[in-house]
Amino acid sequence: MQVSKLLDLYGREGLSPGHSACQGCGATIAVRQVLLAAEPPYIVVSPTGCLEVISTPYPYTAWRVPWVHVAFENAAAVASGIEAALRVLERKGLGRRHKIIVIGGDGGTFDIGLQAISGAFERGHDLLYVCYDNEAYMNTGIQRSAATPIGSVTTTTPAGKRERKKDIVSILVSHGSPYVATASPHLWKDLANKVRKAQSIEGPTFLHIVAPCPRGWYYDSSLTIKIAKLAVETRVFPIYEVENGKYRINYLISRPRPVEEYLRLQSRFAYLLRPENAALLEEFKRWVEERWNQLLKLAAAFPP
Amino acid sequence: MSRRPELLIPIVFEAGNTSLRKVANWRSNRPVIERRLCTNCLICWIYCPEPAIYMDNAGNVQIDYDHCKGCGICAEECPRKAIKMVMENV
């Protein structure tokens, strides 16, 4: 069923209030929206990361749904195991299939958990992998990850990162996944419908969600949604989906806002915006433009 | 919360029991809804990280001041600017 208004989602909360997320946490907004949209029954698997730390301060838990926490690298492997076990139980008439949702951060997805995800996607388990991308290891104190964009200051790249962000969506598309999509919490309807669509598709599906982090991106906590919106409208985080290898841009930005508008709000890019680092800023803009042009070409190759 | 003191191993007895924690003291500004402007559109609720916003039985949007951390997203995102951030009196 398509989500068309907020009342369709109201009262389906999977996360309780009172967890210890920072003020204005983007990851919790993203995770809340995923759980609101998800069709029960489902089991959530989380690798180590911000989400695990904030949702389970002993002796409390914020989860109202079945939840498994596993080590940083093997969330996808554990999810595969649960899926396979439930499949067998169903066949023997001893239980019923649950949908599996893995919710991991960018560290557990782009870097540490990549080989487990690769394995799960290659074996073709029926699961939905959600990555909330806050572009660094926020939980351990803002270290660089493969998802950190060019020029972003982290505690391990004090002069700004020099490398581009890893293109995780292309990696998972090339695994032959039936559905891979990106989403932003400010487009809640798009996000909710993508979760529903991914759940209805048999096989390994992936959802990449931008999750601004006030602590690690250094901005005022009230601007989380505004920054997610700017990331989309400046083409830094394009919203698109790939269904059976067919690219479709869901949110076509014909007149993008200047990238500086997005960068200026976040102090992590203060170094990038200095006049002596103009070359790095150019590289950032080139990265945004190249990715968008590549997407346009891919989307044009598959007319609707 | 039902907790058995004789058990020494860590067990959580209820799902979603963080709602028993009060995080109101994290807050320096409190959001206040101006009823005249509010249309109960729930935009603040979908963008709340907690969620510390709920609908009461009459269908009006209310703020749960025990769990609001005062981040200010609701005031920033309200389409009618019906939410104002007011300094807490301590």
Interface residues (C-beta under 8 A of the other chain):
Chain A: L6 L7 L9 Y10 E13 L15 S16 P17 G18 H19 S20 A21 Q23 G24 C25 G26 T28 I29 R32 Q33 L36 S55 P57 Y58 P59 Y60 T61 A62 W63 R64 V65 P185 H186 W188 P214 D220 S221 S222 L223 T224 I225 K226
Chain B: R3 P10 I11 V12 A15 G16 N17 T18 S19 L20 R21 K22 V23 W26 R27 C41 L42 I43 W45 I46 Y47 C48 P49 E50 P51 A52 M55 D64 D66 H67 K69 G70 C71 G72 I73 A75 E76 E77 M85
